[in-house]
Amino acid sequence: MPGFIGVHLGAGDHAESLVKEYTKLSNKACKKAFLMLESGASAVNACTEAIMILEDSPLTNAGLGSNCTWDGDVECDASVMDGHSLQQGAVGAVSGVKNPVCLARNLCMERSERLSMGLIPPSMLVGDSARAHAAKVGVELVPPEALVTAEQQRRYNKYKRRVTIAPEDQMEDTGAEWEPARLDTVGAVCVDFQGHVAAACSSGGIMLKSKGRVGQAGIPGFGCWAQDARGDIDAVAVSSSGCGEQLIRTFLVKETATMLEESICAVRGLKDALKLKYLESPLSLKEEEKLAGLIVLKYNPLKDIGEFIWGHTTKTMCVGLMSTAYSHPMSRVSLNTKPGEIAKVEGTAFKCRGKFN
C-alpha cells in the first residue's frame, strides 16, 4: 500500500526570484515526512512533521516570519484533522509558540482521550490560553518577538506607514505601490501505510490583521478536512490557503470534501467546488478579489490508488509531493494567467508511474 505526502506553500503571488528556494523547501518537507511514513508513522504525525519544516522557514507565512498584526506582533493559527478518528485540533491567534501545528496536533490527539468526571477536552484554544496549554504539554515556546524576522519587520513598517499616511483611495494620487500580498499559508495532506488520511494547515494570517483575528487555518473543519474511506466512498483530505474570511464564509473546505466524495472525476470535482461553492457562491459574490487555493488527496483503498490535485484563484500556488511511486520529492509553482478565476486544476495519480505535470 503506497504512502503519500502532498504539501502546499500557499496560494498567493510567489516571487519569481525565490521559486528555486520555495521548491527546495517544499521538497525538504516532503522528504522528511515520507521518511517518517516509511518508518511507520501515522498520517497525522507525517503531516505535522511536514508543516513544522515549513513553519521553521522565513519563506512562508507560518511560524517564523509570519505576517505581523496591526500592533507588530506575530499571532499564528493552525489546525490538524485525523481522518481515522475524525478528531480535530486547532489553535488561533497564539504568540510565542515555535510550531503552532504541534499544539494543534496535541489537541487533536487529546480529543481521543477520555477525561474523568465527564470533562470534554478542547478541540480549539486561542491566544494566551493556547500558549499556556503549550507550556503545559511541552510544546516548544519562544519569545514572541523571535518569530518576527527582519524582512517581515521591514514589510510591516512599509505597509503600516502607507495605510496610516495614504489610505487606499489615495494610493493612485500619491504614486505609492503595494507589494504582493503574502498569503503563503502552508498545508499538507497524507495517506499512511495503513490507508489512513490526515490533513493540516498553518498560517500567520493577513498582514496588519486585528489582534486576536483567527483565520480559517485556526478553526476546526475550515482550514483542513480529512476522512477515511467508508464503504465505497473514497478517503478525502483537503488543505486550504487564501483569504480566511472568504474561506470561512463559503465553507469551502468541507464543501470541497463533500463534492470530491460524490464525484467520479476528482479534477472535475475540484473545479466544480471552486466554481460553484466559491467564485459563484452567493456568500462571496460581493467580494471584489477572491483569493483561494486548495490541495486535495482522494484515495481508494480497495483499488489501492489515489489522486493528488490542486487548484487556485490566485496568481501562483506552490505545491509538492512524494510517494512510493517516486524516488524523490517533486515540487513546482503553479501559475494562473488569469488571477481571480480558477487556474487549471492539475494533479497526478500517486500509485502509477508518470510525470508530475
N, C-alpha and C positions, 0 to 999 in steps of 0.2 A: 504494500500500500504506500503510495507516494506521500511524502511530507511536502508542504509548500508554505512559503512565506512571501507575501507581497507587501510593499510599503509605498507611501507617498510622502513627499516633502512639501505638499501644499499645492493649492490652486491659486495662482496669482499672476505675477509678472517677474519671472526669474531673470536676473541679469545675464545677458549673453556671455559676458566675460567670466562668469562663475559657473557655467554649465559643467565644465570638467570637474570642478570641486563638488557640485551637487551630485553628479553621478558617482563620483568616488565615495562620497559619504553614504549614498543610498546602497551601493554595493557592499560597503563595510557592514551596514546594519543587517542586510540580507544574509551575508555570510555568517555573521555571529549567531543570528537567530537560527539559521538552518543547521549549524553545527550542534546547537542545543537540541534541536529536533532529533538529529541522528543519535544523540546521547540519551534519548528517551524523554526529553522534556515535553510538557504539555503545551498545547496551543496558546494558552493564556500566558505561560512563562516565556515562550518564544516571542510572542507579540510584545510583552513587557520589555524584554531584552533589546529588541529592535528599536523600540521607542526611546529607551534610555540612551542609546548611542546617538540618536537624532537630537534628543534634548541636550546632550552634552556639547553639541556643536553650535558655535555662534552663527552658523549659516542659516539656521532655522528660527522660526518664531515659536519656540517652545523651550522651556527651561532657560539655560544660559543664552543671553542675547535676545530675550523676548521683547516685544513692543512694550513701551512704558505707558503707564496710566497718565492722566492729566497731572497728577502730583509727582510724576517722575519715578514711580516705583514699578517693579515687576510683580504682577499677580497672575498666576497660572491656573489653567483649567486642564483636566484630564479625565478620561473615563476608560473603563475596561468592561467587556462582556464575555462571559464564558458560555459558548453555545451548547455545552453539555448540560450544565446545571441551570442555565438561563439566569444565573446571578449576575448582578451588575454592581460596579463600584465607581464613584465619581467624586472629584474634588473641584471646587471652584474658588477663584479669587484668592488663592493661597500664596503667601510670600515666604521666601526663605527655605523652600523645600527643593533640594538639588534635582530630584527626579520625581515630579508630581505623579507620573504614571505608576511609580512604585506604591505610592499611597493609595491610588485608585485601585490597584490590584489587591492591596491588603484589604480594603473594604469589600471588594468583590469576593475574596476568599472567606472573610468573616461572615458574610451573608449565608454561607453554607453551614455555619456552626450554630448549635443550639445554646441559648443562654438560659440561666436559671430564672425562676420567678416570672416566666413569660415575657422577659425583656426582648426587644427586637433590635438587632444590630443595625446601624445606619447604612444606607446604600450611598449616601451623599453627605459630605461635610464641606463647609466653606470657611474662608477667612482664618481668623485666629484659632478657631476650634479645629480646623483641619490641620494647622501647624502643630497644635498641642497633641493631637492624636498621632501625628507623625513621630513626635518625640517619644510618645508612649510605646509605640510598636517598633521603634528602632529604625525608621526610615531616615536617611541622612539629611541633616539640616545644614544650612549655610547662612551667613549673614545676608539679609535681603539684598543689600547693595552689591553683593558679589555676583548676582545674576545680571547686573546692568553692565554691558560691555561699553568700551569707549565709542564704538561705532553707533550703538543704539543711543548713547547719550548725545552724540552729535545729531542724530536724526530727530531725537526728542526735542532738543533745543531749537532745531530748524523748524519743525512742524509747529511747535507751540508759539514761537515768535511770529510766524506768519498768520496763525489763527488769531492771535491777540492783536497784531498790528493791521493785518489785511484780511478781513472776513472774505469768505469765498466769493461773494457777489462783487467784490472789489479787486479780485485777483487779476483780471484781464487789464484793468486800468493801471495797476501797479507794475505789471510785467513779471510778477512772481510766478514761479513754476513749481509744481508739486513733483516729488519723486514718486515712482510707482508704489502703490500701497503694498505693504508686506502682509500677505495672507497665508504665508507658508507654515500653517498648522501642519503637524505631522500625524501619520496614522499607519496602521498595519492590520492585515488580515492574515489568517493562518489556518491550516489544517494539519494536525499532527499525525503520527504514525498509527494512532488508534482510530483515526477518522473523525475526531472531534474538531470543531472550529472555534475560533475566537476572533475578536476584533478589539482595537484600541485606538485612541487618539489623544493628542496633547497639544495645547496651544497657549500662547501668550496673549491672545486676543488682539483687538484692533488698536492701532496707535491712538493715544490720547483718550482712551476709554475712561469712563467714570470709575472711580474707586468702588470696588465691590461688584462691578459688572461681571456676569457669568455668561459665556457664550455656549454654543451647542456642545463644544468639546467637554464641558463640565457638567452636563446634565444627562443622567442615565437614559439611554434609548434615543437620544437626539444627536450625539456625536458619532456613535457607532452602534452596530447591532450584529448579533451572531446567534444562530440557532442551528443545532444539528439536524441531520436528516430525520424525517418522520414518515415511515412507510414508503410511499412512492414520491414523497416531497423531498427535493434536494436540500442539502445543507446550504445556508447562505450566510455570508459575513460581509458587512459594509462598514467603511470608514470614510469620514467626510472632511471637507475643507471649504472655506469660503466665508461669507458674511453670516455670523452666528445668528443674528436676529432673523434673517431671512430663512435660514435652515430650520430654526425653531418654529417659526410661524407656519411653515408649509409641511412640517412633519416629514421632511424629505427622506431621511434615512430609513425610517420604518416603512414609509410608503414604497420606497425603492425595494426594500427587502420583500415586501408582500408581492409586488409586481414581478420580481425575479422568481419567486416561488411558483407563481402562476404561469409564467412564460416558458414556452418550449425553447425559444431562442434567447439566450442571455443578452446578446448585443441589442436585440430589439427591445427586450425588457428594460434595459438601462436607458435607451433612447426615449422610450415612452415615459419612463419615470421622470427624466429631466425635463421633457417637453410638457407633459400633461400635469404633473404634480409640482412643477417648479416654475418654469417660464410662463406657462399659461394658467397657472393656478390663480383663482380669484383672491387667494390670500397674499399674492405677491404682485398683482397687476399694477399697483400704484408705484412700485419700486422703479426708479429710473435706471439704476445699474444693478444687474443681477449677477452675483458672484458665487459660484458653487463648483465643487469638484468632488467626485466620488470614485473610490476604488471598490470593486465588488469581487468576491470569491463565491463561485457556485460549485458545489461538489456532490457527485452522485456516488455513494459508497458501494452500491450494488454493481455498477459498471466500473467502479474504481477510476473515475475520470472527472476532471474538473476544468473550470474556466476562470481566468483572471481577466477582468475587463475594467476599463476606466473611461470617464468622460468628464468634461468640464465646460463651463461657460466663460472662463477667464482666458487671458492671453496664453498662459502656459500652465503646465502641471508636470511635476517631476515624479516619476514612478519607477519602481524596481521590483525584481522578483528573483527567487531561487527555488529550485525544486529538484527532485531526483531525476528529472528529465534533462537537467543541465549540469554541466561540470563546474560551472562558475556562475556567480550572480550577474544579472544584466539590468541596466538602468538606462533611462532616457528622459529627456524633457519633451513632453508632448506639446505641440504648438497649435494654436487656434487662430486661423486667418481672419475670423470674424468674431472678436470678443463680444459677449452679450448673447451669442447664440450657442447652440450645442456644438462643441468640437466633435470631429469624427470619433465615434466611440470605437475604441481599439481594445485588443486583448490577445490572449493566447490560451490554448489548451495545455495543461501542465503535466499530462501523462505522456503525450505524444512528442516525438522529436519534431522540431520545427524552428522557424525563425521567430525572433522577438520583434514584431513589426507592427 
